[in-house]
Every structure is written in C-alpha cells, then in structure tokens.
C-alpha cells in the first residue's frame, strides 16, 4: 500500500502545481470523466446532452439484443445445470446497464454538477477553502487515473484469456456462456463471430460500469468536500468567537446556508439513486452467488468467473466505502461543532448552532430503500451471499 500512497501523493502534488484555480482544475477533472462516459453516450456532465445520440441508442439496442440472446440460451440450456448457470451469471448486467443508463443520463446529475461547479468559485478567497477545493479536484482526477485502467484491464483479460485457453486446449472457448442463435460456435467462422460479440459486450459493460462509477466518485468526493469546507468554516467561527461579533454572525449564517445546500445535494442524490441501488444490489448478489457456485463446483478453474466475482465485489464495495467515508466526515463535522466555545457566543448564535448540530446529527445517508449504503451493509450483504451460496451447495 505504501508505494500506492507515494504514487497518489506524487499525482496530487503534480496536479496541484499545474493548476492554480480550483474551478479550472475541477473542469479538467470533469472533462476526464466525460471522456469515458462519451463511449456509451451518456456524457451528462455536458450542457447540451441528449439521449437521442447514436452511441446511447446503440448501447440500448445492444443491451436488448443481449437480453434476447441470453433468454434464447436459457431456453436452449434448460435442463443442463452448468451451461445454464454459465449463461445466467452475466444476465444481471443487462438490468444493471438499463438502470445505470437511466440514472446517470438523467438531468439530476447535471444539476448536481452545476452546484459543485458554482461551489468552486470560492468568492471569499479563503486560503484554507482554496486548499480544500484543490484537494477535492485532485481526488476527482486521481479517481479516474486509478479506476479506468483497472476496468479496461479486467475486460481485456477476460477476452484474451479465453483466446489463450482455446489455443492451449485446442478447442473453442468463449469468455461467457451465451452465444448467437443460429451461429455454430464450434467452427472457425462461428467462433470468431461469437468472440466478436463477446468482446463487444465486455467492452460495453466495462466502459459503462467505469463511466457510472467515475460519475459516482465525482459526486461523492464533492459531497465529502462540502463537509470539509463546513469544518474549515467552523474552525474560523471558533477563532472569531472571541474577537469580532459581526464577522462571527456572518460566518455562522454562511455555514448554515452551506449545510442546508449540502443536505439538499445529498437528498437529491439519495432520492434519484435509491431505486437504482436496490436493483443493482439484487443483481450483484444474484450474480455473485451463481458465479461463486460455478467456480466452486466446476471441474476446471473458471478464470472468467473469478474475474467476474472480483468485478461484482468491487461494484458492491465502491458505494459502501464512499458512504462510510462520507459518514466519518460528518462525524468530524459534529466534533468540530462541539469544539466551538459556545459560552462565548451570543444567545441567537447559540440557538443557530444548536439547530446546525441537530441537523448534523441526523444526516442524509445514501440508501437502497432498506439499509444505508456503507461498509456495515457491505458486510451484511456478503453474509447473505455466503448463506445463499451454502444453501445452494447443500441443495446440490
């Protein structure tokens, strides 16, 4: 982990020395995200975006065609347990693709981005806030540098490894369990056509999941950055409590206004993404259980299944990790409110601070409609996965 920390530190120092204006830096980070979201046609960070573009329409057609192919394969493999499950383990990705395409191409994403863009103007030019905004923009950029290579490497490995296995075993092996109806996959022409179709699905799935995760990281890093700015403001308020009453009142009003905006920001995210999280979690749990079942019961090592299990686990842990990070930052905000010398504030300011404390103690949390999205929920999900897997193994 230490080499990775050093690499990230070098990236941050290099990026922050390259840019002096936080807003310009953040725009650069958003353009890096748009570069990947444009692959699937949902570059919702752009002002003139419309879903009626060739790439997005192609994505929708591709997803529906894949669903038809998978359903045909289910019918064809009915009664053949292993072949059926081989095909089933990737079927949930089509539902995830449809849900994520809707969520991350919605106008709400652009509205959240515009609020973040406005926040980066920093009109008061407070040095600590400037540093915090630069840190937020640098993490938005670093998240792209870290995640993008991992997703594309995993997608490429899945396809290339099946080709290597085919050459080594001298038989045609496809990365996944589905195949195009009417095309004989045991012939060279049929194998190459199916391999091309599998490669397209791997590329579209990798690019789509990458695009949505980058958008999510960008929005969540900014939510954490909003709390960071509030903490800086509270420290300033503690210093002003013993000096200038007018500056103290102005600063407190600004803190409360920013916290209200933060709550609206998270509320908009939570209401927009809640149903999507539920569908996503159901799909991922189902896919992980079936995938791990095949890995454990198949006679040969299924490297594609292991890659998929890693990818699905990563999809589960990303929002949970960011949810926990956001919660810990909110706890830091509460501690900072307690650290303010309340007894030195005027009565109206104490009442305002009390309301702020109450609001901070009942924060808006991202959820799937049943449980918050955090690492505790991640552990509970994996306990369920283990229980379902053990039940299937016993039935088997």
Secondary structure, 3 states (H helix, E strand, C coil): CHHHHHHHHHHHHHHHHHCCCHHHHHHHHHHHHHHHHHHHCCCCCCCCCCCCCHHHHHHHHHHHHHHHHHHHHHHHHCCCHHHHHHHHCCCHHHHHHHHHHHHHCCHHHHHHHHHHHHHCCCCCCCHHHHHHHHHHHHHHHHHHHHHHHHHHHHHHHHHHHHHHHHHHHCCCCCCCCCCCCCCCCCCHHHHHHHHHHHHHHHHHHHHHHHHHHHHHHHHHHHHHHHHHHHHHHHHHHHHHCCCCHHHHHHHHHHHHHHHHHHHHHHHHHHHHHHHHHHHHHHHHHHHHHHHHHHHHHCCCCCHHHHHHHHHHHHHHHHHHHHHHHHHHHHHHHHHHHHHCCHHHCCHHHHHHHHHHHHHHHCCCCCECCCCECCHHHHHHHHHHHHHHHHHHHHHC
